[in-house]
Amino acid sequence: MASPMRNLLADPARYLQSFRLFLERSTEHQSMQEFVQGQLPAVLASIGNGKSTINVLSVGGGAGEMDLQILSKIRARYPGVTINNDVIEPKRVAQASNLENIKFTWHKETADEYESRMKAEKKTKKWDFIHMIQMLYYVKDIPATIRYFHSLLESQAKLLVILVSGKSGWETLWKKFGSSFPLDGLCCYVSSADLPRMLDAAGLKYQLYELPSHMDITSCFIEGDKDGELLLDFLTETLDFAKTAPPELKRQVMEELRKPGCSEIRDGKVIFNNNLGVIVIEP
Ligand SMILES: C[S@@+](CC[C@H](N)C(=O)[O-])C[C@H]1O[C@@H](n2cnc3c(N)ncnc32)[C@H](O)[C@@H]1O
């Protein structure tokens, strides 16, 4: 019998709703902010040396929350320098920036479309900082995408990638059940643990950082809870997982989600390990 399960991305509105709820219930952006406060300044320390303009490229920037954090650090390091922030983002409508001296340009297209367009136009615009935060799951060919954007780095630039960590609950859940979830060619599972192999094969130099993060998934265990169902969709990348998954798969996933490989129980709450991996790639 054909599986009735569909990928969450088939319903962009529900995907967005579940992503926003994930941000609310997790320390995802807080963990990234801590990295931006603590480690990013050293990473950015020389990207703009001798430049009057700094060009930043955000790939899959979403609503731009992390862009603003990163830009404020670049501005603090290079006060008075003009910053251009280009965002490649297929889904969102542009959000205005109210940061002085920073010009936002939005490209409403995917990373692959941007690459094809630039190649067709025979353009190779270079960048001083490129970031790809939680978006490599959605490109067709991850090593090729990294190689292309790496080729756009200026000589003192950096390419920053953030993915779920290989030591997170995502890794446990997806290594075990990924082949049962409906990817529909729209996305794939990859973690920071997969990057060294790809980067080594491409001969690229990089540094890895591990960021602790967690998500409260207690509501997933309350039958019929709407938020719980949305989070479950996000965890499994499946549209209406609670209603469309075969009962045995659902039972096994729910059981796994409570286990130590995915979560710990704290004060009666189920706290999912949402650790992140940051990879900073040298030019
Ligand atoms: C999980 S969200 C992350 C958003 C943001 N970077 C953050 O961390 O808050 C993934 C983002 O990647 C975008 N995206 C999906 N496929 C993409 C592609 N092929 N190229 C560029 N961006 C893509 C989505 O529209 C979405 O905004």
PDBQT file of the ligand as one rigid body, heavy atoms in Angstrom, charges set to zero:
ROOT
HETATM    1  C1  LIG A 301      15.231  26.176   8.831  1.00  0.00    +0.000 C 
HETATM    2  S1  LIG A 301      15.100  27.686   7.973  1.00  0.00    +0.000 S 
HETATM    3  C2  LIG A 301      16.466  28.603   8.623  1.00  0.00    +0.000 C 
HETATM    4  C3  LIG A 301      16.294  30.088   8.521  1.00  0.00    +0.000 C 
HETATM    5  C4  LIG A 301      17.414  30.920   9.156  1.00  0.00    +0.000 C 
HETATM    6  N1  LIG A 301      18.684  30.684   8.490  1.00  0.00    +0.000 N 
HETATM    7  C5  LIG A 301      17.507  30.633  10.626  1.00  0.00    +0.000 C 
HETATM    8  O1  LIG A 301      18.376  29.856  11.041  1.00  0.00    +0.000 OA
HETATM    9  O2  LIG A 301      16.689  31.189  11.374  1.00  0.00    +0.000 OA
HETATM   10  C6  LIG A 301      15.642  27.249   6.349  1.00  0.00    +0.000 C 
HETATM   11  C7  LIG A 301      15.583  28.391   5.364  1.00  0.00    +0.000 C 
HETATM   12  O3  LIG A 301      16.192  27.996   4.124  1.00  0.00    +0.000 OA
HETATM   13  C8  LIG A 301      15.393  28.459   3.061  1.00  0.00    +0.000 C 
HETATM   14  N2  LIG A 301      15.642  27.576   1.909  1.00  0.00    +0.000 N 
HETATM   15  C9  LIG A 301      15.032  26.404   1.619  1.00  0.00    +0.000 A 
HETATM   16  N3  LIG A 301      15.535  25.873   0.506  1.00  0.00    +0.000 NA
HETATM   17  C10 LIG A 301      16.510  26.719   0.085  1.00  0.00    +0.000 A 
HETATM   18  C11 LIG A 301      17.402  26.715  -1.026  1.00  0.00    +0.000 A 
HETATM   19  N4  LIG A 301      17.407  25.713  -1.911  1.00  0.00    +0.000 N 
HETATM   20  N5  LIG A 301      18.244  27.763  -1.167  1.00  0.00    +0.000 NA
HETATM   21  C12 LIG A 301      18.251  28.773  -0.253  1.00  0.00    +0.000 A 
HETATM   22  N6  LIG A 301      17.433  28.818   0.821  1.00  0.00    +0.000 NA
HETATM   23  C13 LIG A 301      16.578  27.812   0.983  1.00  0.00    +0.000 A 
HETATM   24  C14 LIG A 301      13.987  28.375   3.587  1.00  0.00    +0.000 C 
HETATM   25  O4  LIG A 301      13.081  29.184   2.863  1.00  0.00    +0.000 OA
HETATM   26  C15 LIG A 301      14.165  28.810   5.025  1.00  0.00    +0.000 C 
HETATM   27  O5  LIG A 301      14.043  30.203   5.179  1.00  0.00    +0.000 OA
ENDROOT
TORSDOF 0
